[in-house]
Amino acid sequence: MLMDISSEMVHALLPVFMVTVLGAGALWVGIVEGIGEATASIVKLFSGALSDRLGRRKPLAVLGYALGAVSKPLFALAPAIGWVAAARFADRVGKGIRGAPRDALIADVTPPDQRGAAFGLRQALDTVGALLGPLLAIVLLALFAGEMRAVFWCAIVPGLAAVAVLVLFVREPASATVPAAARAGRPRFRFRDLAGIGRAFWGVALLGMVFTLARFSEAFLILRAEGVGLPLAWVPLVLVAMNLVYAGTAYPAGAFSDRVDRRTILALGLAVLIAADVVLALATDVYAVFAGIALWGLHMGLTQGLFAALVADTAPPDRRATAFGWFNLVSGVVTLFASLIAGALWQWVGAAATFWAGGAFAAAALAGLALWIARGARRAPPA
């Protein structure tokens, strides 16, 4: 939660900072966001495999959170778009290092019949941080007379607090640590060993890949609101509104998925995403944009924790962090293309085209999920 406060203090203002202060176009926003998310996902692959190899989760998590915290001043110092890209790269490398070990640790310590609730709760707490971060950005913008760089400097404080909490108060249970003898017999990371993760997991990864094409960066939500006339001082409200809905729905959706087929809730989430894209494509005023943003937050609450639970369900316990790493790699590479497509459409065709394309990709993912359900594939039992 603390790290999300730190990150969202920056991200709530970053798209507007790149466009209005540094003079970048929407395509550059897509490039920076896409490269950042792809970087995080690629690093997650190797951090996950390394975590399984070491049999430890916390050391890599500490390293990742620390790197995320110390990258924040680079945004404040940035004189050009290249600095922002470098800062975003460092921040996302930190996210990549910590992501898979953290999720694997959650799966390690949670009873299988409560995984949906656990990952839903984690998403909800992350989103509380993502809600508070933009609110702090609004307050600080007012205090600093609209100076965005000053807000970026302040973002380092909750980031360092997150590292302190992890170092001082989080304990890795002995049950989650693989004995040295078991690690000694474990093969090193090899691509040909991927088949051992199982076909069920790769089905989830394929679904996640198509879904991610529809889920470009939230930076374009901010640009959409700013484009219809939302004043700069209120731009962070975009992420506040989205994350308020997200935080309120992630835990109930995850808990409910422990009692029903998770794919049914995913289908509902995809339908909501299509509705969000339609509203955002047609929006002509701030009120319509915020209606679309609320729908976007609802689809996030219905889907993000469920994908993590499905990965935990379908991956073998001794390769769970590796599976999370591969899932995030696939999603991140696709996120790069999704953000590039979104930025190019925005700059060369128009804002509405970006959201129409997102709706089309979401419809394709929904069709694939419906086919999977219709073919009678059973949800894999918890590992």
CORCORRA-V901530 format. One record per residue. N is the residue number from 0. RES is the residue in three letters. SS is DSSP state (H for helix, E for strand, - for the rest). PSI is psi as a letter, one per 30 degrees, with the letter a starting at -180 (999 if undefined). Layout:
n/res/ss/psi
N/RES/SS/PSI
N/RES/SS/PSI
This chain:
n/res/ss/psi
0/MET/-/e
1/LEU/H/e
2/MET/H/e
3/ASP/H/e
4/ILE/H/e
5/SER/H/e
6/SER/H/e
7/GLU/H/f
8/MET/H/e
9/VAL/H/e
10/HIS/H/f
11/ALA/H/f
12/LEU/H/f
13/LEU/H/e
14/PRO/H/e
15/VAL/H/e
16/PHE/H/e
17/MET/H/e
18/VAL/H/e
19/THR/H/e
20/VAL/H/e
21/LEU/-/f
22/GLY/-/g
23/ALA/-/l
24/GLY/-/l
25/ALA/H/e
26/LEU/H/e
27/TRP/H/e
28/VAL/H/e
29/GLY/H/e
30/ILE/H/e
31/VAL/H/e
32/GLU/H/e
33/GLY/H/e
34/ILE/H/e
35/GLY/H/e
36/GLU/H/e
37/ALA/H/e
38/THR/H/e
39/ALA/H/e
40/SER/H/e
41/ILE/H/e
42/VAL/H/e
43/LYS/H/e
44/LEU/H/e
45/PHE/H/e
46/SER/H/e
47/GLY/H/e
48/ALA/H/e
49/LEU/H/e
50/SER/H/e
51/ASP/H/e
52/ARG/H/e
53/LEU/H/f
54/GLY/-/g
55/ARG/-/k
56/ARG/-/e
57/LYS/H/e
58/PRO/H/e
59/LEU/H/e
60/ALA/H/e
61/VAL/H/e
62/LEU/H/e
63/GLY/H/e
64/TYR/H/e
65/ALA/H/e
66/LEU/H/e
67/GLY/H/e
68/ALA/H/e
69/VAL/H/f
70/SER/-/f
71/LYS/H/e
72/PRO/H/f
73/LEU/H/e
74/PHE/H/e
75/ALA/H/e
76/LEU/H/f
77/ALA/-/k
78/PRO/-/f
79/ALA/-/l
80/ILE/H/f
81/GLY/H/e
82/TRP/H/e
83/VAL/H/e
84/ALA/H/e
85/ALA/H/e
86/ALA/H/e
87/ARG/H/e
88/PHE/H/e
89/ALA/H/e
90/ASP/H/e
91/ARG/H/f
92/VAL/H/e
93/GLY/H/e
94/LYS/H/e
95/GLY/H/e
96/ILE/H/e
97/ARG/H/f
98/GLY/H/e
99/ALA/H/e
100/PRO/H/e
101/ARG/H/e
102/ASP/H/e
103/ALA/H/e
104/LEU/H/e
105/ILE/H/e
106/ALA/H/e
107/ASP/H/e
108/VAL/H/g
109/THR/-/k
110/PRO/-/k
111/PRO/H/e
112/ASP/H/g
113/GLN/H/g
114/ARG/H/e
115/GLY/H/e
116/ALA/H/e
117/ALA/H/e
118/PHE/H/e
119/GLY/H/e
120/LEU/H/e
121/ARG/H/e
122/GLN/H/e
123/ALA/H/e
124/LEU/H/e
125/ASP/H/e
126/THR/H/f
127/VAL/H/e
128/GLY/H/e
129/ALA/H/f
130/LEU/H/e
131/LEU/H/e
132/GLY/H/e
133/PRO/H/e
134/LEU/H/e
135/LEU/H/e
136/ALA/H/e
137/ILE/H/e
138/VAL/H/e
139/LEU/H/e
140/LEU/H/e
141/ALA/H/e
142/LEU/H/e
143/PHE/-/g
144/ALA/-/h
145/GLY/-/g
146/GLU/-/j
147/MET/H/e
148/ARG/H/e
149/ALA/H/e
150/VAL/H/e
151/PHE/H/e
152/TRP/H/e
153/CYS/H/f
154/ALA/H/f
155/ILE/H/f
156/VAL/H/e
157/PRO/H/f
158/GLY/H/e
159/LEU/H/e
160/ALA/H/e
161/ALA/H/e
162/VAL/H/e
163/ALA/H/e
164/VAL/H/e
165/LEU/H/e
166/VAL/H/e
167/LEU/H/f
168/PHE/H/f
169/VAL/-/k
170/ARG/-/k
171/GLU/-/j
172/PRO/-/k
173/ALA/H/e
174/SER/H/f
175/ALA/H/f
176/THR/-/k
177/VAL/-/k
178/PRO/-/l
179/ALA/H/e
180/ALA/H/e
181/ALA/H/e
182/ARG/H/e
183/ALA/H/e
184/GLY/-/g
185/ARG/-/k
186/PRO/-/l
187/ARG/-/l
188/PHE/-/k
189/ARG/-/k
190/PHE/H/e
191/ARG/H/f
192/ASP/H/f
193/LEU/H/f
194/ALA/H/f
195/GLY/H/f
196/ILE/H/f
197/GLY/-/k
198/ARG/H/e
199/ALA/H/e
200/PHE/H/e
201/TRP/H/f
202/GLY/H/e
203/VAL/H/e
204/ALA/H/e
205/LEU/H/e
206/LEU/H/e
207/GLY/H/e
208/MET/H/e
209/VAL/H/e
210/PHE/H/e
211/THR/H/f
212/LEU/H/e
213/ALA/-/f
214/ARG/-/i
215/PHE/-/l
216/SER/-/k
217/GLU/-/f
218/ALA/H/e
219/PHE/H/f
220/LEU/H/e
221/ILE/H/e
222/LEU/H/e
223/ARG/H/e
224/ALA/H/e
225/GLU/H/e
226/GLY/H/f
227/VAL/-/g
228/GLY/-/g
229/LEU/-/k
230/PRO/-/l
231/LEU/H/e
232/ALA/H/f
233/TRP/H/g
234/VAL/-/e
235/PRO/-/f
236/LEU/H/f
237/VAL/H/e
238/LEU/H/f
239/VAL/H/e
240/ALA/H/e
241/MET/H/e
242/ASN/H/f
243/LEU/H/e
244/VAL/H/e
245/TYR/H/e
246/ALA/H/e
247/GLY/H/f
248/THR/H/f
249/ALA/H/e
250/TYR/H/e
251/PRO/H/e
252/ALA/H/e
253/GLY/H/e
254/ALA/H/e
255/PHE/H/e
256/SER/H/f
257/ASP/-/f
258/ARG/-/f
259/VAL/-/l
260/ASP/-/k
261/ARG/H/f
262/ARG/H/f
263/THR/H/e
264/ILE/H/e
265/LEU/H/e
266/ALA/H/e
267/LEU/H/e
268/GLY/H/e
269/LEU/H/e
270/ALA/H/e
271/VAL/H/e
272/LEU/H/e
273/ILE/H/e
274/ALA/H/e
275/ALA/H/e
276/ASP/H/e
277/VAL/H/e
278/VAL/H/e
279/LEU/H/e
280/ALA/H/e
281/LEU/H/f
282/ALA/-/k
283/THR/-/f
284/ASP/-/l
285/VAL/H/e
286/TYR/H/e
287/ALA/H/e
288/VAL/H/e
289/PHE/H/f
290/ALA/H/e
291/GLY/H/e
292/ILE/H/e
293/ALA/H/e
294/LEU/H/e
295/TRP/H/e
296/GLY/H/e
297/LEU/H/e
298/HIS/H/e
299/MET/H/e
300/GLY/H/e
301/LEU/H/f
302/THR/H/e
303/GLN/H/e
304/GLY/H/e
305/LEU/H/e
306/PHE/H/e
307/ALA/H/e
308/ALA/H/e
309/LEU/H/e
310/VAL/H/e
311/ALA/H/e
312/ASP/H/e
313/THR/H/f
314/ALA/-/k
315/PRO/-/k
316/PRO/H/e
317/ASP/H/f
318/ARG/H/g
319/ARG/H/e
320/ALA/H/e
321/THR/H/e
322/ALA/H/e
323/PHE/H/e
324/GLY/H/e
325/TRP/H/e
326/PHE/H/e
327/ASN/H/e
328/LEU/H/e
329/VAL/H/e
330/SER/H/e
331/GLY/H/e
332/VAL/H/e
333/VAL/H/e
334/THR/H/e
335/LEU/H/e
336/PHE/H/e
337/ALA/H/e
338/SER/H/e
339/LEU/H/e
340/ILE/H/e
341/ALA/H/e
342/GLY/H/e
343/ALA/H/e
344/LEU/H/e
345/TRP/H/e
346/GLN/H/e
347/TRP/H/f
348/VAL/-/e
349/GLY/-/l
350/ALA/H/e
351/ALA/H/e
352/ALA/H/e
353/THR/H/e
354/PHE/H/e
355/TRP/H/e
356/ALA/H/e
357/GLY/H/e
358/GLY/H/e
359/ALA/H/e
360/PHE/H/e
361/ALA/H/e
362/ALA/H/e
363/ALA/H/e
364/ALA/H/e
365/LEU/H/e
366/ALA/H/e
367/GLY/H/e
368/LEU/H/e
369/ALA/H/e
370/LEU/H/e
371/TRP/H/e
372/ILE/H/e
373/ALA/H/e
374/ARG/-/f
375/GLY/-/g
376/ALA/-/k
377/ARG/-/k
378/ARG/-/k
379/ALA/-/k
380/PRO/-/l
381/PRO/-/k
382/ALA/-/999
